[in-house]
Amino acid sequence: MTELIETIVVYKFRTLTREEIRKMLNIADTTLRDTQYFKEVREEAKQERDREIATKLLAEGTSIELIKKVTGLSESDLKALQPEKKS
């Protein structure tokens, strides 16, 4: 139930910092980090970072196999990130 309330507060008070939310709810910082909402945000941020890294590496001509190892992205994801070749 606490996780639901935390999630609602996060959505309703978008301008508040994590510290302000933590104080308002009187909970430990680690409690907020352990919510499903923050886990999803962390995962989305990681995926975005991996896509940015992959895009830069693809532009530099790094092999797809190496980028897959570094980022964990699938080959189809990497092919979608490849810049279009000009004829």
C-alpha positions in Angstrom: 0.0 0.0 0.0 2.9 2.4 0.8 4.3 1.8 -2.7 1.0 2.9 -4.2 0.9 6.1 -2.2 4.5 6.9 -3.1 3.8 6.4 -6.8 0.7 8.6 -6.6 2.7 11.3 -4.8 5.5 11.1 -7.4 3.0 11.6 -10.2 1.0 14.3 -8.5 4.0 16.4 -7.3 6.2 16.3 -10.4 8.1 19.4 -9.5 9.2 18.1 -6.1 12.6 16.6 -5.7 13.2 13.1 -4.3 14.4 14.6 -1.1 11.2 16.7 -0.7 9.0 13.7 -1.4 11.0 11.6 1.1 10.5 14.3 3.8 6.8 14.8 3.0 6.2 11.0 3.4 8.7 10.7 6.2 10.4 7.7 4.7 14.0 6.6 4.1 15.6 7.4 0.8 16.2 3.7 0.2 12.5 3.1 0.4 11.8 5.4 -2.5 14.6 3.7 -4.5 13.0 0.3 -3.9 9.7 1.2 -5.4 8.6 -0.3 -8.7 8.3 3.2 -10.1 12.0 4.1 -9.5 13.1 0.6 -10.7 11.3 1.3 -14.0 12.8 4.8 -14.3 16.3 3.4 -13.7 15.7 0.8 -16.3 14.4 3.3 -18.9 17.4 5.6 -18.2 19.8 2.7 -18.6 18.2 1.7 -21.9 18.3 5.3 -23.2 22.0 5.6 -22.2 22.7 2.3 -24.0 21.0 3.6 -27.1 23.0 6.8 -27.0 26.2 4.9 -26.6 25.3 2.5 -29.4 24.4 5.4 -31.7 27.8 7.0 -31.2 29.6 3.7 -31.6 27.7 2.9 -34.8 28.6 6.3 -36.2 32.3 5.6 -35.5 32.0 2.3 -37.3 32.3 0.0 -34.3 31.1 -3.6 -35.0 27.5 -4.5 -34.0 28.9 -7.6 -32.2 31.1 -5.4 -29.9 28.3 -2.9 -29.3 25.9 -5.8 -28.4 28.5 -6.9 -25.7 28.9 -3.4 -24.4 25.3 -2.3 -24.3 23.3 -5.5 -24.1 21.0 -4.3 -26.9 19.8 -6.8 -29.4 21.0 -6.9 -33.0 17.6 -5.7 -34.3 17.7 -2.7 -31.9 21.1 -1.8 -33.1 20.2 -2.1 -36.8 17.3 0.3 -36.1 19.8 2.8 -34.6 22.1 2.6 -37.6 22.2 5.8 -39.7 20.8 5.5 -43.2 23.4 5.0 -45.8 23.5 7.6 -48.6 23.7 6.3 -52.1 
